[in-house]
Amino acid sequence: MLTRESTMSDCCSSSCTTQTLLKKLPCPVNGDSYKAVPLKTILHHIRQPWAWAGKDQAYYFCDDADCDVVYFGADGTTISRSALRTTVGIKDRSADATLCYCFGVSRADARANPQIQAYVTEQTKHKMCDCEIRNPSGKCCLKDFPTA
């Protein structure tokens, strides 16, 4: 659910700096600190992005599976799971949860076939992925793959 009215983020303009993307802010619900996410990531995951008006501020991605907030603004604006058209795999503990949005890999797929991670790693090296848009976190999925 979208709360408060929101308009364009610094992160879609040339004024967005690496410093903004590296800065962490606490989630207004769980209090843990998270990194910024590009506005274009949010626009590709919310329902009816044409109806959402973000504020001129940075937005952040909360990856806590127990928190309903997915994105939040520096002003406390929140976007919950129900406002997205995408299921956020990192917030879903099921075997069917998506780990890699670029190649459609679920947690179960990755556990059943370790070669999938090697494939995704190779494609990433060749810049054949689009994590910044496809992954709701705006980040590469490789860190989300299960370890042995």
N, C-alpha and C positions, 0 to 999 in steps of 0.2 A: 504494500500500500504506500502511496506517495503521501508524505505529510508536508505541510507548508508549501507555499509556492516556491518553485525553484527556477533561474535563467542561466545563460551560458557560463561555463567554467573557464578559468584561466587556462586550463589544460587543452583547450581546443584552439587557442590563439598562440601567436608567436611569443606572447608574454609568459607562457608557461616555461619554467626553467627546470633543469635537472634538480635543483635544490627543492623546488616545490614537490616534485615527484618522489624525492627521497625523504621528505619531512613526514613524520608520523603524527597522527592525532588519535585521541581516544574515541572509541565508539560510544555514542551517547547512551546506549543500552547496557553493554557489558563492561565498559570502562577500559578495555584493553586497547593498546595503540596499534594503528595500522597505517600502511603506506597509501599514498595517493594513487588514483587510477585515472587514466585519460578519459575525458568526456566521451570520446567516440566509442569507447568500450561500453559505457552505460547506455548510450543511444542505441546500440545494437542489441541490447538485452532487455530493455524495458518494453512493456506493452505500450503501444501507441506513443512512440517518442515524439510525434508531431504535436501531441497534446501536453507534453511536459516542457516546462520552461525553467531551465536551471538558472541559478544565480551566478554572478561573476565571482566564483570562488573555486577552490579545489574540492574534489570529492575523493572519498576513501573507500576501500573495499574491506569489509569485515569477513574473515574466513572462519569464524567460530561456528561450528555446526549446531551449537545450542542456542545461538542468537538468531532471531528472525530478520535482523537488519542485514542487508547485503551491501548497500552503498549508503554513505552519509556525507553530508556537507560540513564544512568548517563551522557553519552556523547552527548545526544540530539537526538539519533537515535529514530525514531518513527515507530510504527506499527498501521495502521489505520483499521477501521472497514472492509474495502474492502479486507484486507489481511487475514481476518479470515474466517474459515469455520463455525464458530458458531456465531449466533446472540447474542449480549450482552444485556440481558434483562434489566439490570440496566440503560442502555443507551437508552432504548426504552420505550416510555411512553404509548404504546398501551396496551389494555387489554390482548392481546395474548402474551405479553412479558413473557419470562421464568423468574420465581423467583427462583425456586429450580431445579437445573440441575440434582441432584441425583434421584429425584422422578418425574420429568417432570411436575412440578406445574407451571401454568401460573398465572399472576396477577388476571385474571378473576376467575380462579379456587379457589384461596385463598379468594377472596371476597365472592364468592357464597357459600363456605363451610368452615367456621372457624375451623372445626375439622381437616382440612388438616394440619394446622400449628401445632396442638397438635401432630398429627401423625409424622410430620417431626421432631419436637422437641424430641419426644420419640426415634425415630430412631437415631437421632444425639447422644443422651445420651448413646445409646448402640453401638456407633461407626459403625453404618450401613450406613454411608454416605462416600462420596469420594470428598468432596468439593474442596480440594486442586487441584485436577485434573479437575473435571467436571465443576466447576464454573469458568468462565473466570477471576473472581477477585482473585481466589485462596483462598477465604474466605468462611466461613459459610454463608448461605443465610438467616438465621432466622431474621436478622436485616432488610432485604428487604421486609418482609411480611407487608401488609397494617395494620395499626392500626385502631381499631374500627371506 
